[in-house]
Amino acid sequence: MAGFSQTPFGFHINLENGWTVSVQFGSGNYCRNRDLSGKVNPFTDTSDFNSCDNAEIAAWITEERKHGINSCDDWYQFDDGNNVRGWQSPSQVLEFINLIAKLEGVTTNV
């Protein structure tokens, strides 16, 4: 089902075509907040995690992940072979969301 979900360090968007886009900008993610790990508790000291000028992005087939199938084969692969890309500006994140939204729909046997 399409919609939004919050994560401890960002959010996910489940798109109508069967893909989920992940945007993360917290401790340990590939973003400016990466090195905050150990300096604050992300579950109690959230002010440092509420914003960032860049983020980490990824995408995967929604149903596969939902049913516990977590193979990297079900993730979008960037041209450099990686499944995640870090330090993305807001316009780069938007461009990625639009790219994933335009992918051909996913058919699953669930």
Secondary structure, 3 states (H helix, E strand, C coil): CCEEEEECCEEEEECCCCEEEEEECCCCCCCHHHHHECCECCCCCHHHHCCCCCEEEEEEEHHHHHCCCCCHHHECCCCCCCCEEEEECHHHHHHHHHHHHCCCCCCCCC
